[in-house]
Amino acid sequence: MKKVLFLPLFTMNSGHHQAASALMEAFSRENPSIICEKIDFLSYVSKPLEHVISTQYLNGIKYFSGSYNTFYKHFFKKTSKVMQYTYELLFLEKMEMLITQKQPDLIICTHSFPSFLISKLKEYGVCEIPVINCYTDFFKNSLWGGERIDWHFVPSADFKQQLIEESVSPDQIVITGILTNDAFKRKKREKRINKEKLHVLIAGGSQGVGDHFSLLDKVEESVEYRVLCGSNHQLYQKLSELKSSSIIPLSYISSPQTMNELYDWADVLVTKPGGVTTSEALKKNLPIFVHSVLPGQEEINVEYLQEKGFIYRLNDEEPLIQQIQAKLDNEAMAFKMRKNSNQYFDEMEVQSNTDLFHFIEDRMMNDAKVQDARLDLIFSKIYSTLMR
């Protein structure tokens, strides 16, 4: 019986968990005999430690954005030999212990920190289990394991090229996009014609939209809002007390099917530039307006998304709906965004998690093929070295 171990880092619901869950669902649907287990690595190491770090993370991005930026740049960089040694000293044996205990046939990392540790174990000859990096942002931080990782599931052709420049074989890279649940079907958006109300979906990740309640200060009769409050109970309460038929607050939604229905209802999405949420909206062909950016990875995500023309940045000094309507009424700009989105999805080498599961099963879950693939990779690297 085959076992697959999925490794995010924290317990908090994030894109790392959502991507893992989306792929786990495909495993369960296509071959229930494969045992899939998802473990938050820091919780495995120490639940109190995980709680402290995750709490400090949330407080850092909320109250000390500048400090968190500094933390992110240092914590997720391997350029510091001191930090690298510290990671290994504190966590490497714990990762080896986890792998020894679980005895998986395949490991899938949806966070860079587990990937870094497993890459080190492979470097030291301790781990021979096939490992996949499953990236959940549009950029690669330098903590992710590289050449020693068996497969890389990347969000874009640009990302693939970056890995190739870092000496990863192109044969080890698959352009999958950032993984989203198969419930989110690619949808062609028709132009809004004579629609009574503009449907605006406002999202802010699992923690809610936070201080951006001011987005709804001036509510127009021609607009209807659905607000994803996540676990932000205070925001949910504030919006509920308005008793407005035009503003419907929604608490945390775990069902991909329900989220898919919301995306179908919406004309636009107002959100933060998280990798998974943005990918879901791109798949649904929704115009994306970014209301705020968290320090760290979201700041890097938003640079890429703007460069590619996938999003619009909102200006806090101008009315929300005025900005949205101006973009929607600009047919040339709307056409360009749809074109950019279509070109992005044309890059994909697999179209669904179901297809990705069969790719994994064929390449990594078949013992004979795994051995052949490893030999092919070894000879490929030897050949590349000789040809330099």
Buried (B, 14 or more C-beta within 10 A) or exposed (E): EBBBBBBBBBBBBBBBBBBBBBBBBBBEEBBEEBBBEBBBBBBBBEEEEBBEBBEEBBEBBBEBBEEBBEBBEEBBEBEEEEBBEEBBEEBBEBBBEBBEEBEBBBBBBBBBBBBBBBBBBBEEEBBEBBBBBBBBBBBBBEBBBBBBBBBBBBBBBBBBEBBEEEEBBEEBBBBBBBBBBBBBEBEEEEEEEEEEEBBBBBBBBBBBBBEBBEBBEEBBEEBBBBBBBBBBEEBBEBBBEEEBEBBEBBBBBEEBEEBBEBBEEBBBBBBBBBBBBBBBBBBBBBBBBBBBBBBBBBBBBBBBBBEBBBBBBBEEEEBBBEBBBEBBEEEEBBEEBBEBBEEBEEBBBBEBBBBBBBBBBEBBBEEEEBEEBEEEBEEEEEEEEEEE
